[in-house]
Structures are given as C-alpha cells and as structure tokens.
Amino acid sequence: MNIEEFRDYCLMKNYVTESFPFDEETLVFKVAGKMFALVGLEHHPLTVSLKCDPEKALELREEHEEIMPGYHMNKMLWNSVIIDGNLSYKLIRELIDDSYNLVVKGLTKKQRKEFGFES
C-alpha cells in the first residue's frame, strides 16, 4: 500500500477530513473532528499512526515487527505502522477500520447522532 492508496481508503469513510494541522509533513485524517490516522510524509518507508484497543495493540506489536508503540502519541492507545510491503493490505485496512471505529465509538451520543452514526 502506498500513500495514495492509504489516503483514498481513509477518505472513502464517512465524515472524514484531511489536513496538515501540525506542519507540512504530517497529514492528519479526522472523523467528526477527531484524529484517527496520522501519516509522516517524510518517512520512507511510509509510516502511519493509528488508534488501537490497548490489548490488541500489544498483540499486534508482538506479532509484527512493523507495528510499534505510537511515535509521539499515547503509546497505550496508538500504534505506528511501517508500511513496507510486509503487512497485507487486508491487515492495514483492518487497522484503519479499527482506528476509525474506535474514534466514532468515543464520540458523544449527540455527536454520533449529529453525524448520522445513530438514528
């Protein structure tokens, strides 16, 4: 997966925006105004940070050397993922989905209703 494929996958999700709130090198994806993915464009190979359930985060780090505690993030809740061709597209998409869903789940009931996640 390259940066364009990663970007396209993130942007196809509901209510996602992208911006550079920190600097010109850190692309941030938000759902309903909350971050779920960060990409350091200066990193080669591509490195992304994704939110993750704490227990699952530990399991993933043990199983894959490309997954480590989130760089400059809460290391309990975020993983940095090196996308160098060793992880399957399926796993990367699952990690993106999990991050997105965790952020949506953390929205208030009012926010979820406002953005159409609840009726």
trRosetta pair geometry for C-beta under 8 A, 3 or more apart (Angstrom, degrees):
i j d omega theta_ij theta_ji phi_ij phi_ji
1 5 4.7 -129 -155 90 79 129
1 6 5.6 98 152 -58 115 85
1 9 7.9 -28 -152 -6 132 141
1 46 7.7 -103 100 72 80 149
1 83 5.4 -68 70 -171 96 133
1 89 5.6 129 -56 -111 107 82
1 92 5.3 -129 7 89 153 166
2 5 5.2 94 51 13 66 102
2 6 7.0 -124 104 -5 33 93
2 46 6.8 155 -149 -33 45 150
2 83 7.9 170 -99 124 24 128
3 6 5.5 -55 -145 39 32 114
3 7 6.0 34 156 -21 67 108
3 39 6.7 119 -133 173 97 150
3 41 7.1 56 -125 -120 150 81
3 46 5.7 -169 -66 -112 81 134
4 7 5.6 -53 -143 38 29 113
4 8 6.2 31 157 -20 64 107
5 8 5.8 -52 -143 37 29 111
5 9 6.3 30 157 -20 62 107
5 89 7.9 -66 151 -130 141 112
6 9 6.0 -60 -152 35 27 110
6 10 6.5 23 154 -15 63 107
6 39 6.7 124 119 -92 142 143
6 46 7.0 -177 -16 165 151 148
6 48 6.5 -161 -162 -66 147 148
6 83 7.0 -147 -69 -12 133 175
6 92 7.5 -81 -103 160 91 129
6 96 7.7 -178 -152 -82 77 140
7 10 5.9 -59 -150 37 30 109
7 11 6.1 19 159 -13 67 114
7 18 7.1 19 -149 -92 97 157
7 27 7.5 -39 -99 144 107 152
7 39 7.8 -69 -73 1 85 162
8 11 5.9 -62 -141 42 27 106
8 12 6.4 32 159 -30 64 105
9 12 6.1 -52 -150 23 28 112
9 13 7.9 35 151 -26 55 96
9 93 6.2 -118 -162 -113 146 87
9 96 6.0 66 125 106 121 170
10 13 6.3 -55 -174 15 39 112
10 16 5.8 -173 154 176 77 154
10 18 7.3 94 109 -76 127 110
10 29 4.5 -70 174 -128 141 162
10 36 7.9 170 -143 86 108 107
10 37 5.6 -108 -113 46 137 151
10 96 6.3 -118 -83 -161 77 129
10 100 7.8 177 -137 -73 72 122
11 16 5.5 -153 -123 94 39 127
11 18 6.6 -44 -84 -29 103 119
11 29 7.6 -119 -65 -127 64 120
12 16 7.9 16 48 34 24 139
13 16 4.8 77 74 -31 91 131
13 31 6.7 -54 119 -94 124 119
13 100 5.5 -97 -160 -143 165 154
14 31 7.5 61 90 -142 66 109
14 115 7.5 126 137 161 112 104
14 116 7.2 -108 173 79 142 115
14 117 7.8 159 98 -78 140 84
15 31 5.4 79 98 -157 96 74
15 32 5.4 28 139 -56 137 69
15 115 5.1 6 -79 -162 165 121
15 116 7.7 166 -44 43 127 102
16 29 5.8 -5 -169 -173 110 100
16 30 6.9 154 -151 78 59 41
16 31 5.4 -34 -91 -88 70 75
16 100 7.7 -45 -84 -124 118 118
17 29 7.4 163 82 -152 41 53
17 30 5.3 -15 58 59 89 94
17 33 7.9 22 32 -81 126 44
18 27 6.1 -4 -170 -175 109 97
18 28 6.8 154 -154 80 57 48
18 29 5.4 -25 -97 -97 78 69
18 30 7.8 168 -87 17 30 73
19 27 7.8 154 79 -154 25 57
19 28 5.6 -27 67 63 73 98
19 30 7.3 -7 19 4 106 115
20 23 6.7 -79 174 90 101 27
20 24 5.8 30 180 -113 150 36
20 25 7.9 102 -146 29 115 25
20 26 6.5 124 -145 73 74 62
20 27 6.2 -42 -86 -99 79 52
20 28 7.0 147 -100 14 28 90
21 26 7.9 -62 55 95 63 106
21 28 5.7 -30 17 27 101 147
22 26 4.7 -8 62 63 121 136
22 28 7.2 106 0 -36 101 127
23 26 5.5 71 52 15 84 99
25 40 6.2 17 145 -159 97 66
25 41 5.0 -139 -161 50 61 95
25 42 4.6 -5 -158 -23 130 108
26 38 5.9 -9 -174 -170 99 104
26 39 7.1 156 -156 76 50 46
26 40 5.9 -20 -102 -101 75 60
26 41 7.2 -141 -74 4 25 87
27 38 7.1 152 81 -159 51 51
27 39 4.4 -13 60 58 101 102
27 41 5.9 81 -13 -47 105 107
28 35 5.7 -59 -168 -117 110 105
28 37 7.3 156 -157 90 45 57
28 38 5.3 -13 -104 -106 72 79
28 39 7.9 -161 -70 22 33 70
29 35 7.2 99 77 -148 49 62
29 36 5.9 -57 100 62 95 82
29 37 4.1 9 46 59 117 100
29 38 7.5 -149 22 -70 73 37
29 39 7.8 52 -14 -9 100 101
30 33 5.6 -3 158 -152 134 12
30 34 5.7 147 -158 65 92 25
30 35 5.3 -50 -96 -83 82 43
30 36 6.8 129 -125 7 32 80
31 34 6.1 -30 66 61 66 83
31 36 5.5 21 4 -11 104 132
31 100 5.8 94 -31 -149 149 81
31 103 5.3 125 53 103 115 131
31 104 6.0 -47 120 -67 143 84
32 103 7.6 172 46 140 101 106
32 104 7.2 109 10 -107 129 67
32 107 5.7 12 94 -99 157 138
32 111 5.8 98 175 172 142 114
32 114 7.9 111 -137 85 118 105
32 115 4.9 -69 -93 -63 116 157
34 103 4.8 176 105 -167 121 115
34 106 7.2 -156 159 84 167 115
34 107 7.1 -151 3 -79 144 89
35 38 6.5 9 -169 -52 125 96
35 51 7.7 133 113 -41 80 116
35 103 7.3 -149 88 -109 36 142
36 50 7.1 16 161 -144 68 70
36 51 5.7 -77 -143 12 63 116
36 96 7.9 84 135 -164 111 63
36 99 4.5 131 180 139 93 99
36 100 4.9 79 166 -89 161 51
36 102 7.4 147 -128 63 103 89
36 103 4.4 -98 -81 -14 107 147
37 48 6.0 -13 -166 -177 98 115
37 49 7.0 153 -155 78 47 58
37 50 5.6 -4 -105 -98 79 77
37 96 6.5 3 -77 -130 137 85
37 99 6.0 100 -64 114 83 151
37 100 7.8 -17 -28 -63 106 80
38 48 6.8 156 80 -161 48 64
38 49 4.4 -1 55 50 100 107
38 73 7.7 175 30 -67 139 130
39 46 7.1 -21 -155 -167 106 95
39 47 7.5 147 -150 86 59 49
39 48 4.9 -25 -97 -106 77 85
39 49 7.8 -156 -70 20 35 70
40 43 4.2 67 96 -11 110 115
40 47 5.4 -5 45 73 109 99
40 48 7.8 -162 16 -89 70 38
40 71 7.6 -28 -30 81 140 142
43 46 6.3 96 96 -139 97 24
43 47 4.0 -53 126 21 158 107
45 82 5.6 81 81 -175 114 92
45 83 6.2 -147 148 77 111 53
45 84 3.9 133 55 -90 178 89
45 85 7.9 -114 -136 -1 151 81
46 82 7.5 133 84 -161 53 50
46 83 4.3 -28 82 60 107 106
46 84 7.5 -179 42 -67 72 56
47 71 7.3 32 147 10 133 142
47 80 5.7 9 179 -180 107 103
47 81 6.9 162 -155 78 58 43
47 82 5.3 -24 -101 -100 84 62
47 83 7.2 -174 -85 14 30 77
48 80 7.2 165 85 -153 33 57
48 81 5.2 -20 63 58 84 96
48 83 6.5 33 3 -19 106 117
49 70 4.9 76 -147 -142 113 98
49 71 6.3 -121 -78 43 122 80
49 72 8.0 -83 -74 62 160 81
49 73 5.5 144 -172 -22 143 149
49 78 5.3 18 -180 176 104 119
49 79 6.9 173 -148 88 59 39
49 80 5.1 -31 -92 -95 79 68
49 81 7.5 161 -93 12 27 77
50 78 6.9 159 80 -152 29 73
50 79 5.7 -18 61 61 81 88
50 81 6.1 5 11 -4 112 124
50 95 5.1 96 93 154 164 100
50 96 6.4 -104 -121 -93 139 46
50 98 7.4 79 153 75 122 94
50 99 4.0 -105 -172 -64 92 145
51 77 5.9 -18 -147 156 81 91
51 78 5.7 -46 -100 -97 49 73
51 98 7.6 -146 91 118 74 81
51 99 4.2 122 48 -140 78 84
51 102 5.0 -140 117 78 122 137
51 103 6.2 122 39 -51 155 92
52 56 5.6 -126 173 88 101 103
52 57 4.1 126 104 -77 125 94
52 60 6.9 -82 -165 21 157 144
52 77 6.7 161 55 -180 59 43
52 78 6.7 122 18 -122 87 22
52 79 5.0 27 -2 -7 141 109
52 95 7.2 -32 -88 -150 110 86
52 98 6.2 38 -116 121 68 127
52 99 6.6 -39 -62 -82 60 81
52 102 7.3 -162 -104 -26 15 160
53 56 4.2 66 68 19 102 112
53 57 6.5 -164 83 -21 46 85
53 98 7.1 -87 -8 179 92 121
53 102 6.8 -161 -57 -95 71 130
54 57 5.5 -50 -145 27 28 118
54 58 6.9 27 159 -17 61 100
54 76 5.1 -9 -115 172 111 86
54 77 6.4 -43 -73 -85 83 56
55 58 6.0 -54 -158 31 34 109
55 59 6.7 31 148 -16 65 106
56 59 5.5 -54 -150 37 38 114
56 60 6.1 38 154 -21 70 106
56 98 7.3 -117 110 -170 156 154
57 60 5.9 -56 -148 36 28 110
57 61 6.4 27 155 -19 63 108
57 69 7.8 67 164 -106 120 61
57 76 7.2 134 66 178 154 37
57 77 7.3 -152 -46 -133 156 15
57 78 7.7 62 -122 69 141 10
57 79 5.4 -168 -139 -56 95 108
58 61 5.8 -57 -149 35 30 111
58 62 6.5 28 155 -17 64 107
59 62 5.9 -61 -153 37 30 109
59 63 6.2 18 155 -13 67 114
60 63 5.8 -63 -143 42 30 107
60 64 5.9 -28 177 30 70 109
60 67 4.6 -64 141 119 102 159
60 79 6.3 -24 91 -105 136 161
60 95 7.8 98 -135 -101 156 114
61 64 7.2 -77 -122 58 19 71
61 67 5.3 -122 -91 109 52 94
61 68 6.1 87 -128 -111 103 36
61 69 7.0 21 -102 -47 145 63
61 79 7.0 -152 -65 -122 94 114
63 67 7.6 15 68 44 79 128
64 67 4.4 61 84 12 111 106
64 86 7.8 149 -157 118 101 112
64 87 6.4 43 -153 -91 144 107
65 68 8.0 11 -180 -57 45 96
66 81 6.2 43 137 -163 92 63
66 82 4.2 -119 -157 58 86 93
66 83 7.6 100 175 -72 133 30
66 84 6.5 -149 -119 25 127 103
66 86 5.5 168 -42 74 141 121
66 87 5.5 -126 76 -39 150 114
67 79 5.2 -5 -168 -178 94 131
67 80 7.5 159 -152 80 46 48
67 81 5.3 -7 -103 -106 77 77
67 82 7.7 -134 -62 20 38 74
67 87 7.8 89 -45 -83 99 141
68 71 7.8 52 94 -49 107 84
68 79 6.8 135 69 -160 29 78
68 80 5.3 -22 68 61 84 95
68 82 7.9 37 7 -16 103 100
69 73 8.0 -165 159 69 73 88
69 75 3.7 10 -170 -149 122 104
69 78 7.5 69 -177 87 58 72
69 79 6.9 -83 -124 -117 21 54
69 80 6.9 17 96 12 32 95
70 73 3.2 -51 132 63 131 119
70 74 6.6 28 59 64 136 41
70 75 5.6 -158 42 -103 80 49
70 77 7.3 -27 2 81 143 58
70 78 2.9 25 -54 106 156 104
70 79 5.6 -65 -62 -54 79 6
70 80 5.2 130 -124 -37 40 80
71 80 4.5 51 -9 -69 93 147
73 77 7.3 -109 147 77 105 83
73 78 3.6 -41 123 66 139 154
73 80 7.6 155 25 -54 121 89
74 77 4.5 21 96 35 116 104
74 78 5.6 107 63 5 67 103
75 78 6.8 -68 -105 58 25 80
79 95 7.4 -85 69 -157 131 125
81 87 7.1 -36 -176 8 110 166
81 92 7.1 149 147 -120 147 85
81 95 6.2 90 -64 140 161 164
82 86 7.9 25 99 40 97 114
83 87 6.6 -79 -119 48 62 116
83 92 6.4 58 -111 -112 113 139
84 87 7.9 83 43 10 63 85
87 91 5.1 -107 179 78 98 128
87 92 5.6 111 118 -54 119 94
88 91 4.6 97 59 5 86 98
88 92 7.0 -152 95 -3 47 85
89 92 5.7 -58 -148 40 34 111
89 93 6.1 34 154 -19 69 107
90 93 5.9 -57 -148 38 27 109
90 94 6.4 29 152 -20 63 107
91 94 5.5 -54 -148 36 33 114
91 95 6.4 35 153 -21 66 103
92 95 5.7 -52 -150 33 32 112
92 96 6.5 33 151 -17 64 103
93 96 5.6 -52 -149 37 34 112
93 97 6.2 37 151 -21 66 106
94 97 5.5 -52 -145 37 32 114
94 98 6.2 35 155 -22 65 105
95 98 5.7 -49 -145 34 30 113
95 99 6.5 31 155 -19 62 105
96 99 5.9 -57 -151 35 30 111
96 100 6.3 29 153 -17 65 109
97 100 5.8 -58 -148 39 29 111
97 101 6.0 24 157 -16 66 112
98 101 5.9 -59 -143 41 27 108
98 102 6.2 31 157 -23 64 106
99 102 5.9 -53 -148 32 28 112
99 103 6.7 24 155 -15 62 105
100 103 6.0 -62 -156 36 29 108
100 104 6.4 25 152 -16 66 108
101 104 5.6 -53 -143 39 34 111
101 105 6.1 39 155 -23 66 106
102 105 5.6 -53 -146 36 29 114
102 106 6.4 26 154 -18 62 110
103 106 5.7 -60 -150 38 31 111
103 107 7.2 49 148 -39 61 90
104 107 5.8 -35 -162 2 39 116
104 112 7.0 89 180 -110 80 96
104 117 5.7 174 -171 -122 114 155
107 111 3.9 -119 178 92 109 124
107 112 4.9 141 95 -57 119 80
107 115 7.3 -52 176 25 168 132
107 117 7.1 106 61 39 141 151
108 111 4.6 96 52 7 79 101
108 112 7.0 -143 93 -5 41 85
109 112 5.7 -53 -147 37 31 112
109 113 6.3 30 154 -17 65 107
109 118 6.8 -35 -160 38 71 160
110 113 5.9 -58 -150 38 28 109
110 114 6.1 32 152 -23 64 110
111 114 5.4 -53 -142 36 32 116
111 115 6.2 12 163 -3 66 110
112 115 6.4 -67 -145 48 25 97
112 117 4.0 -81 -163 70 82 115
112 118 4.5 54 127 -1 109 109
113 116 7.7 43 -178 -69 29 22
113 117 7.4 -79 -60 55 25 72
113 118 4.8 -51 -81 71 67 101
113 119 7.5 95 -129 -139 82 5
